[in-house]
């Protein structure tokens, strides 16, 4: 395997990224073609929604949250958020939602710059949500459902779950099963349990490989950074349930394992190891990655990238295992369960500090507002830093303030 070059002399690039770019391009071109020709049918799905069921019933699956992240990463979100605010969507709600709605109102998408010939997001035939992330996803899909006159169906999940019980699993499983009649009507395909088992099996294989990819970061030095993870999780998000996702992680994992064997870190000189809790600041990923590498500090693990690890998938019991996997999700759990999870991650990845991102428009994935950092510090004796910003709305983020805070925090770790 060829040795990957360093970025600006400090951060090693990952060779497999070329394959990932092709997979993502193929994904969007396939959706665009289907939307224009009317076959296969296109289902919109929330990122931690029942994508396996949709694929098993013959739908191509589009994830608006992925599009929201692209709007953030391309720094175009702030051009569109005011348009959604103008039609009544608060500037305090999810900036994925407001930037995505605003972009649609303006008739623009960053996909058109990335992929020649794509002029819009694909028209949905059905929209399927799961509120395990937040209530905004339902409101988001309802808006587009009205615009496209397409059915909107979904699952209303439990919140603040300490221990996932059989009652939780049964409640969500029944809701997923209840989606089938509408999906049969829209797709024109009868539900096939064997097709669902096959799709769940592919999702399970993807999730096992993705977990192994992320866990290579437990090595010292780590072969990967959190900022790499936010890019390479793409297939786990938009292609799970497909052979393409499995094949991608089968290509990526050996590259990282080779780095581990050679003790070749993602950073030239890894001195400190941090854990990132909360959403990425999409429009500042590059700047933050370069800042941390200049401080010889690697953000080695996160709750965000691990959100697409679904250990509970079981093709022998697809509906119930999907329900369990989607209810074990970190964002759904109680603070007690979240703190136990972060403690296990701190130990596994040999973390010396925790960074909490307080994302202005994403309270559901900001875990620093009710004393959790202080409780973890008391319990683990580990320092923490809160960075204030947002997933997409860069008006909520002060680069100078964040830079000063991060530099001071790393100086504290040095002492």
QUIVEN-V660296 format. One record per helix or strand of 3 or more residues. SS is the DSSP state (helix for helix, strand for strand). FROM is the first residue (numbers start at 0). TO is the last residue. If there is no record, write none. Layout:
SS,FROM,TO
SS,FROM,TO
This chain:
helix,16,36
strand,41,44
helix,50,55
strand,59,61
helix,63,72
helix,76,85
helix,94,105
helix,110,113
strand,125,129
helix,135,147
strand,150,154
helix,165,176
helix,179,186
helix,192,217
helix,225,231
helix,233,237
helix,242,260
strand,271,276
helix,281,293
strand,296,301
helix,304,307
helix,314,326
helix,329,331
helix,334,347
strand,352,358
helix,362,364
helix,371,379
strand,382,388
helix,393,395
helix,398,413
